[in-house]
Amino acid sequence: MASIFSKIVAREIPAYILAENEHFIAFLDAFPTTKGHTLVIPKKEIDYIFDLEDESYLELMAFSKKVALAIEKVIPCKRIGIAVVGLEVPHAHVHLIPLNQMSDMDFSKKISLTPEEFSEIADAIRSEYEASLKN
């Protein structure tokens, strides 16, 4: 059975997509801990991040870095935190979370955003990401 993330990749369910290439996709977390909380996944459904081939793992991290740098330009924060938990969805994924304090990384606390806020954040990050590809 396809994971919810595979359904996003297949465009079977909507998501606020920020960046994409042949192998990876980044989108806003539907249940964020902070504004700009992003998930980065391989398009190929692999449950455990350490089951990725070495090359894919390194490419996922490089793609995540590019997305993180775009987030950092849009969302006021001290840093972009990175977490790999892997228990929520059986599909390898990286959390990129704008941080101003340690509690921003608390997955038990979620914020609510309107569809308009999600769209505005996604559009801004996507624009920064696309601009970075041109430089």
GIDA-V518306 format. One record per residue. N is the residue number from 0. D_LAST is the distance of its C-alpha to the last C-alpha in Angstrom with 2 decimals. Layout:
# GIDA-V518306
[[N;D_LAST] [N;D_LAST]]
This chain:
# GIDA-V518306
[[0;39.98] [1;36.31] [2;34.77] [3;33.48] [4;29.94] [5;30.69] [6;31.92] [7;28.62] [8;26.80] [9;29.47] [10;29.06] [11;32.74] [12;32.16] [13;29.59] [14;26.82] [15;23.99] [16;21.17] [17;17.78] [18;15.88] [19;17.18] [20;16.93] [21;19.87] [22;21.35] [23;20.43] [24;20.39] [25;19.98] [26;22.19] [27;23.94] [28;27.20] [29;30.10] [30;32.09] [31;29.74] [32;30.80] [33;28.29] [34;25.97] [35;22.78] [36;24.65] [37;22.79] [38;23.99] [39;21.99] [40;24.11] [41;24.37] [42;25.41] [43;28.31] [44;31.08] [45;31.92] [46;34.00] [47;33.38] [48;30.03] [49;31.74] [50;32.94] [51;29.45] [52;29.16] [53;27.49] [54;24.49] [55;24.04] [56;24.55] [57;21.83] [58;19.37] [59;20.48] [60;19.81] [61;16.27] [62;15.58] [63;17.47] [64;15.44] [65;12.16] [66;14.46] [67;16.19] [68;13.29] [69;12.76] [70;16.56] [71;16.82] [72;14.89] [73;17.34] [74;20.59] [75;22.34] [76;23.33] [77;24.03] [78;22.36] [79;21.47] [80;24.45] [81;24.56] [82;27.77] [83;29.14] [84;32.60] [85;33.27] [86;36.58] [87;35.75] [88;34.53] [89;35.30] [90;31.72] [91;29.41] [92;26.98] [93;25.01] [94;25.35] [95;22.52] [96;24.41] [97;23.48] [98;26.19] [99;28.11] [100;31.28] [101;32.59] [102;34.32] [103;31.04] [104;31.10] [105;34.61] [106;34.52] [107;37.98] [108;36.76] [109;34.81] [110;33.65] [111;34.14] [112;31.57] [113;32.34] [114;30.66] [115;29.17] [116;27.71] [117;26.27] [118;24.71] [119;23.28] [120;21.74] [121;20.39] [122;18.88] [123;17.13] [124;15.75] [125;14.77] [126;12.85] [127;10.94] [128;10.41] [129;9.33] [130;6.84] [131;5.38] [132;5.58] [133;3.82] [134;0.00]]
